[in-house]
Amino acid sequence: MRLKQIYTAFIALILVLMAASCDHIDNKAVPRYTVRIDLGSYALWNTYGVNGMGQFRIFNREKQLPSNFPYNVNTFTGYGGVLLMMGIEYPMAYDLSCPVEASQDIILSIDPDNFEAVCSKCGSRYNPLTGDGGPVSGVAIKNKLGMRIYRVTPSNGGYFISN
């Protein structure tokens, strides 16, 4: 009888692991480009950082966003720009290109009602508040595509964003 219980538990565990592996979200559909944004001082973080849940800032060196940010030769903002958003517990950063479209010209915008990132072309919606940038609706759910995630590392009273 004990052997049968062990066998049943083993089969159940295998089935759970198989089901969980099918739900993997691909966060690497957007091409990998260098990201390096130094908000490592208290002054820079207070000026360009985010503090309250849902507050966000967009960094795009090519488009000079934010317009007064001190971009230099060592600053890189990824493939489609960087979304810095204060999540539930800590700041997070993502590439702004839609993972479904994977184009530098098709950029996600933030819905102010629920803080979801939205693609105006394919209609996909993503959740950048939870730290995974996972799909919420649209083609992205079917294709299991999430936003490309960047590291946000504490540094001298601020944060450093990189990949």
Buried (B, 14 or more C-beta within 10 A) or exposed (E): EEEEEEEEEEEEEEEEEEEEEEEEBBBEBBBEBEBBBBBBBEEBBEBBBBEEEBEBBBBBBEEEBEEEBEBEEEBBBBBBBBBBBBBEEEBBBBBBBBBBBBBBEBBBEBEEEEBBBBBEEBEBBBBBBEBBBBBBBBBBBEBBBBBBBBEBEEBEEBBBBBB
